[in-house]
């Protein structure tokens, strides 16, 4: 039987994640790169390989959307810093499917009704599909939880912990100006909490809907921990009494159901999950713990960068996933965790029925490595 022709793919945006998805498309045996859209005029005209650290491909980036729409692509990998719904609708109407690492399309019901209608109508006109995915949210909040809950017949609670050691992240603007490290502790602003609730809440709702336990509410809380002494990290210096760690918890609640939330086990007790009833209505929890150093005034359970899943049900589980490389390689290696899943999703999304499709709507994403 002759091999199926490769899917024709356009890479949209070539930032941190986009450069990695671009590389993934070029190296994928079942995908053919046919175009690159760059927001920056400075990148227009440059070879795609140059933009992602590979050799020449003969495909040059453009900042003209009409040129992209004329390529008759099967799929656009959409990875910009901000979502432009006008652009997305134009792409979908042109007949190109979209896989995005942005979170706007994780759960259609969470979109503004008018925006959702526009996108769905664009999909109908183009006969196309759009899907959002990535590592977090995405893999760790949907794909893996669906696997571990597949051996449950009763779920009392599921908690996802994310840990990120930022001590070697040389990004002062991000850590100090955006995230608030190195500043005196205060209250988490509603805008910050709303952003995390908006990022992870829809993903938890997709999971809950799939399990037949729809959430009644999703809320977010935050807390800080400060350093008792000066700390020097790659991004600069944290003075005593300033923020060195922060924890944001997004909780999906379902009233009237007796369920547990958990305190994670200590590292020496990895085979003995400790279950501590906290709130009787929390069903799904995502907790992000980001820290610049372990030297804190308050004792926090800080793990190496990675994830932990704790499942309380009739088949309880505890799963630890850590990144097995040195922190100084984090900037180089971590984008692949988000980008690779998006690249691997292209054939699945191209074969899906038109519309906004969630993780649950699609078959399992399997990587074609040969």
C-alpha positions as CSV (number, residue, x, y, z in Angstrom):
1,X,0.0,0.0,0.0
2,X,1.5,3.4,-0.9
3,X,2.3,5.7,1.9
4,X,-0.2,8.5,2.6
5,X,1.0,11.9,1.4
6,X,2.4,14.1,4.2
7,X,0.2,16.7,5.8
8,X,1.0,20.2,4.6
9,X,1.7,22.4,7.6
10,X,2.3,26.1,8.3
11,X,4.0,27.3,11.4
12,X,2.4,30.5,12.8
13,X,4.9,32.5,15.0
14,X,8.4,31.5,15.8
15,X,9.0,32.4,19.4
16,X,10.1,30.1,22.2
17,X,7.5,27.4,21.6
18,X,7.0,28.2,17.9
19,X,10.6,27.6,17.0
20,X,10.3,24.2,18.6
21,X,7.1,23.2,16.8
22,X,8.7,24.5,13.6
23,X,11.7,22.2,14.2
24,X,9.3,19.3,15.0
25,X,7.4,19.8,11.7
26,X,10.6,19.8,9.6
27,X,11.8,16.6,11.2
28,X,8.5,14.8,11.3
29,X,8.2,11.9,8.7
30,X,4.5,12.6,8.0
31,X,4.5,16.4,7.8
32,X,5.7,18.8,5.1
33,X,6.4,22.4,6.0
34,X,4.9,24.7,3.4
35,X,5.0,28.1,5.1
36,X,6.0,30.1,8.1
37,X,4.2,33.2,9.4
38,X,6.3,35.6,11.5
39,X,4.8,38.6,13.3
40,X,8.2,40.3,13.2
41,X,9.1,42.0,9.9
42,X,12.8,41.3,10.8
43,X,12.1,37.6,10.5
44,X,10.3,37.9,7.1
45,X,12.4,36.4,4.3
46,X,14.6,34.3,6.6
47,X,14.8,30.5,6.0
48,X,12.6,28.4,8.3
49,X,15.7,26.3,9.2
50,X,17.5,29.4,10.4
51,X,14.6,30.3,12.7
52,X,14.8,27.0,14.5
53,X,18.5,26.0,14.5
54,X,18.4,23.7,11.5
55,X,19.9,23.8,8.0
56,X,18.2,25.5,5.0
57,X,14.8,24.3,4.0
58,X,14.0,26.6,1.1
59,X,10.9,27.8,3.0
60,X,11.1,31.5,3.9
61,X,9.0,33.2,6.5
62,X,6.5,35.9,5.6
63,X,4.6,38.5,7.6
64,X,1.8,38.6,5.0
65,X,-1.3,36.6,6.1
66,X,-2.7,36.5,2.5
67,X,0.5,34.6,1.5
68,X,-0.2,32.0,4.2
69,X,-3.8,31.6,3.3
70,X,-2.9,30.9,-0.3
71,X,-0.7,27.9,0.5
72,X,-3.6,25.4,0.7
73,X,-2.2,24.0,4.0
74,X,-3.8,21.1,5.8
75,X,-3.0,22.5,9.2
76,X,-1.6,25.6,10.9
77,X,0.4,25.3,14.1
78,X,-0.8,28.4,15.9
79,X,1.7,29.4,18.7
80,X,1.6,33.3,19.1
81,X,1.9,35.1,22.4
82,X,-1.6,36.4,22.1
83,X,-4.7,35.0,20.3
84,X,-6.2,37.0,17.4
85,X,-9.6,35.5,16.8
86,X,-9.9,37.4,13.4
87,X,-6.8,35.6,12.2
88,X,-7.9,32.3,13.5
89,X,-11.2,32.5,11.8
90,X,-9.6,33.5,8.5
91,X,-7.3,30.5,8.7
92,X,-10.2,28.1,9.5
93,X,-12.3,29.5,6.7
94,X,-9.5,29.0,4.2
95,X,-9.7,25.3,4.7
96,X,-6.7,24.8,7.1
97,X,-7.1,23.1,10.4
98,X,-5.5,24.6,13.5
99,X,-3.6,23.1,16.4
100,X,-2.8,25.7,19.0
101,X,-0.6,25.8,22.1
102,X,-2.8,28.7,23.3
103,X,-5.6,27.8,25.8
104,X,-8.5,29.7,24.4
105,X,-9.9,26.6,22.7
106,X,-9.5,24.0,25.4
107,X,-13.2,23.9,26.2
108,X,-15.7,25.6,23.8
109,X,-18.2,26.3,26.6
110,X,-15.7,28.7,28.3
111,X,-15.4,30.9,25.2
112,X,-17.4,34.1,25.0
113,X,-20.6,33.0,23.2
114,X,-20.2,35.4,20.3
115,X,-16.5,34.3,19.8
116,X,-17.5,30.7,20.0
117,X,-20.2,31.2,17.4
118,X,-17.7,33.0,15.0
119,X,-15.1,30.2,15.4
120,X,-17.6,27.4,14.9
121,X,-19.1,29.1,11.8
122,X,-15.6,29.5,10.4
123,X,-15.0,25.8,11.0
124,X,-18.3,25.0,9.2
125,X,-17.4,27.2,6.2
126,X,-13.9,25.8,5.9
127,X,-14.7,22.2,6.9
128,X,-12.0,22.5,9.5
129,X,-11.1,21.7,13.1
130,X,-9.3,23.6,15.9
131,X,-7.8,22.1,19.0
132,X,-5.7,23.5,21.9
133,X,-3.1,21.3,23.6
134,X,0.3,21.4,25.3
135,X,2.0,20.1,28.4
136,X,0.5,22.2,31.2
137,X,-2.4,22.6,30.7
138,X,-3.0,19.7,28.3
139,X,-0.9,16.6,28.9
140,X,-0.7,16.9,32.6
141,X,-4.3,18.1,33.2
142,X,-6.1,16.1,30.7
143,X,-4.3,13.3,28.8
144,X,-2.5,11.7,31.8
145,X,-5.4,12.1,34.2
146,X,-7.7,10.3,31.7
147,X,-5.3,7.4,31.7
148,X,-4.9,7.1,35.5
149,X,-8.7,7.4,36.1
150,X,-9.4,4.7,33.5
151,X,-8.7,2.1,36.2
152,X,-11.1,3.8,38.7
153,X,-14.7,3.0,39.4
154,X,-14.9,5.6,42.1
155,X,-13.0,8.9,42.2
156,X,-12.9,10.8,45.4
157,X,-10.4,13.3,44.3
158,X,-7.5,14.0,41.9
159,X,-4.7,16.4,42.6
160,X,-2.0,17.6,40.2
161,X,1.0,19.3,41.6
162,X,3.4,21.2,39.3
163,X,6.9,22.2,40.6
164,X,9.3,24.6,38.9
165,X,12.7,25.5,40.2
166,X,13.4,28.9,38.6
167,X,16.8,29.4,40.2
168,X,18.7,29.0,36.9
169,X,16.1,30.9,34.8
170,X,18.0,34.0,33.6
171,X,14.8,36.0,32.9
172,X,14.8,39.0,35.2
173,X,11.8,40.7,33.5
174,X,9.7,37.6,33.8
175,X,10.7,36.6,37.4
176,X,10.8,40.1,39.0
177,X,8.4,42.2,37.0
178,X,5.8,39.8,35.9
179,X,5.8,37.0,38.6
180,X,6.8,39.3,41.5
181,X,9.8,37.4,42.9
182,X,12.2,39.6,44.9
183,X,9.4,41.9,46.0
184,X,7.8,42.3,49.4
185,X,4.9,39.8,49.8
186,X,1.4,41.1,49.3
187,X,-1.9,39.7,48.2
188,X,-2.3,38.0,44.9
189,X,-4.2,40.4,42.6
190,X,-7.4,39.1,41.2
191,X,-6.0,39.6,37.7
192,X,-3.2,37.1,38.4
193,X,-5.5,34.6,40.0
194,X,-8.0,35.0,37.2
195,X,-5.3,34.3,34.6
196,X,-4.4,31.0,36.3
197,X,-8.0,30.1,36.8
198,X,-8.6,30.9,33.1
199,X,-5.6,28.8,32.0
200,X,-6.3,25.7,34.1
201,X,-10.0,25.9,35.0
202,X,-11.3,24.9,31.5
203,X,-8.8,22.0,31.4
204,X,-10.1,20.6,34.7
205,X,-13.6,21.1,33.5
206,X,-12.9,19.1,30.3
207,X,-11.6,16.3,32.5
208,X,-14.6,16.5,34.9
209,X,-17.1,16.5,32.0
210,X,-15.4,13.4,30.5
211,X,-15.7,11.6,33.8
212,X,-19.4,12.4,34.1
213,X,-18.8,14.6,37.2
214,X,-19.2,18.2,35.9
215,X,-17.8,20.9,38.2
216,X,-20.1,23.4,39.8
217,X,-17.4,26.0,40.4
218,X,-13.7,26.7,39.8
219,X,-11.7,29.0,42.1
220,X,-8.1,30.0,42.6
221,X,-6.0,31.0,45.6
222,X,-2.4,32.0,46.0
223,X,0.2,32.3,48.7
224,X,3.9,33.5,49.0
225,X,6.9,32.4,50.9
226,X,9.9,34.7,51.6
227,X,13.6,34.2,52.0
228,X,15.3,34.9,55.4
229,X,18.6,35.9,53.8
230,X,20.0,37.3,50.5
231,X,19.8,34.8,47.7
232,X,21.6,35.0,44.4
233,X,20.0,33.3,41.4
234,X,20.6,33.5,37.7
235,X,18.2,36.4,37.3
236,X,19.6,38.5,40.1
237,X,19.4,38.9,43.9
238,X,16.5,38.4,46.2
239,X,16.8,40.4,49.5
240,X,15.7,39.1,52.9
241,X,11.9,39.2,53.4
242,X,11.1,39.2,49.7
243,X,9.2,36.6,47.7
244,X,11.2,33.5,46.9
245,X,8.4,31.0,46.3
246,X,4.7,31.2,45.3
247,X,2.0,28.6,45.1
248,X,-1.3,29.0,43.2
249,X,-4.0,26.5,43.5
250,X,-6.9,26.1,41.1
251,X,-9.7,24.0,42.5
252,X,-12.7,22.5,40.8
253,X,-15.6,21.9,43.1
254,X,-18.6,19.7,43.0
255,X,-21.1,20.2,45.9
256,X,-22.8,17.5,47.9
257,X,-20.1,14.9,47.2
258,X,-17.8,13.7,49.9
259,X,-14.3,13.8,48.4
260,X,-10.8,14.4,49.6
261,X,-8.0,16.8,48.7
262,X,-4.5,15.7,49.6
263,X,-1.2,16.7,51.1
264,X,1.5,15.1,49.0
265,X,3.7,12.5,50.6
266,X,7.3,13.3,51.7
267,X,10.0,12.1,49.4
268,X,10.9,9.3,51.8
269,X,7.4,8.0,51.7
270,X,6.8,7.9,48.0
271,X,5.1,4.6,48.2
272,X,2.8,5.6,51.1
273,X,0.4,8.3,49.8
274,X,-0.9,10.4,52.7
275,X,-4.6,11.4,52.4
276,X,-5.7,14.3,54.5
277,X,-9.3,15.4,54.2
278,X,-9.3,19.2,53.6
279,X,-12.5,20.2,51.9
280,X,-15.4,18.0,51.3
281,X,-16.3,19.6,47.9
282,X,-12.9,19.7,46.1
283,X,-12.9,17.1,43.3
284,X,-10.1,18.2,41.0
285,X,-7.1,20.4,42.1
286,X,-4.2,21.8,40.1
287,X,-1.4,23.4,42.3
288,X,1.5,25.2,40.8
289,X,4.5,25.7,43.1
290,X,7.2,28.0,41.5
291,X,10.3,28.8,43.5
292,X,13.7,30.4,43.2
293,X,15.3,28.7,46.2
294,X,14.5,26.2,48.9
295,X,15.7,28.5,51.7
296,X,12.4,29.9,52.9
297,X,11.1,31.3,56.2
298,X,8.1,28.9,55.9
299,X,8.7,25.2,55.3
300,X,7.2,24.2,52.0
301,X,7.3,20.8,50.3
302,X,9.5,21.6,47.3
303,X,10.2,19.0,44.7
304,X,12.4,19.0,41.7
305,X,10.9,20.4,38.5
306,X,8.1,18.2,37.3
307,X,4.7,16.9,38.2
308,X,3.0,14.7,40.8
309,X,-0.5,13.2,40.4
310,X,-2.3,11.9,43.4
311,X,-5.5,9.9,42.8
312,X,-7.9,9.0,45.5
313,X,-10.5,6.4,44.5
314,X,-11.1,2.7,44.7
315,X,-7.7,2.1,42.9
316,X,-5.6,4.9,44.5
317,X,-2.4,6.0,42.7
318,X,0.5,8.2,43.2
319,X,2.6,9.2,40.2
320,X,5.8,11.3,40.1
321,X,7.2,12.7,36.9
322,X,10.5,14.6,37.1
323,X,12.6,16.2,34.3
324,X,15.9,14.1,34.2
325,X,18.3,16.8,33.3
326,X,20.3,19.6,35.0
327,X,18.5,22.9,35.6
328,X,21.0,24.8,33.4
329,X,19.5,22.8,30.4
330,X,15.9,23.7,31.3
331,X,15.6,26.6,28.8
332,X,16.9,24.3,26.0
333,X,14.8,21.2,26.9
334,X,11.5,22.4,28.4
335,X,9.8,23.9,25.3
336,X,9.7,20.4,23.8
337,X,7.2,19.3,26.4
338,X,4.6,21.7,25.1
339,X,5.6,21.8,21.4
340,X,6.0,18.1,20.7
341,X,2.4,17.3,21.7
342,X,1.1,19.9,19.4
343,X,3.1,18.6,16.5
344,X,2.0,15.0,17.2
345,X,-1.6,16.2,17.2
346,X,-1.6,17.4,13.6
347,X,-2.7,14.2,11.9
348,X,-5.4,13.5,14.5
349,X,-6.8,17.0,14.2
350,X,-6.8,17.0,10.4
351,X,-8.8,13.8,10.5
352,X,-11.4,15.1,13.1
353,X,-14.9,16.4,12.3
354,X,-15.1,20.1,11.9
355,X,-15.5,22.3,15.0
356,X,-13.7,23.1,18.2
357,X,-12.5,19.7,19.5
358,X,-11.3,18.9,23.0
359,X,-9.0,16.2,24.2
360,X,-12.0,14.0,24.9
361,X,-13.4,14.5,21.4
362,X,-10.2,13.2,19.7
363,X,-8.5,9.8,19.6
364,X,-5.5,9.3,21.7
365,X,-2.5,11.3,20.3
366,X,0.2,8.9,19.3
367,X,3.6,10.0,18.2
368,X,4.8,8.9,14.7
369,X,8.5,8.5,15.3
370,X,9.6,6.3,12.4
